[in-house]
């Protein structure tokens, strides 16, 4: 894995605050997931994977693809002052559209946290049509929590 960038995960908080252990609360705070249906983009480094292991029964996560990331940036991306991300903002950064920005973020050419005035947390809607399983079980057991690989893209599209 020399020189290769780790995959980009989208992490979505699904469960609320009640009954959380102190280490879970701290990890959620470090991930900037303060409320239900908030999402963040993180690189799958060993330290992030360890953090996700601590909170995997509170969040769901997986690898985001370029089209879904472009949709997320367009619909749910916000600037300071709660303004929408516009084409003028993208052009000021040197990108012609959301797809080009999404490609640059996935290739690690641009760090989303270093974009000027960009809020790194996405506030999503509950999924249209509801969740497919229970929010109390792991994804591999027919629930919604934990690692779900590329199946996260379908969920993000329903929530954006």
Secondary structure, 3 states (H helix, E strand, C coil): CCCCCCCEEEEEECCCCCCCCHHHHHHHHHCCCCCCCEEEEEECCHHHHHHHHHCCCCEEEEECCHHHHHHHHHHHCEECCCEECCHHHHHHHCCCCHHHHHHHHHCCCCCHHHCCCECCEEECCCCCCCCCCCCCCEHHHCCCEEECHHHHHHHHHHHC
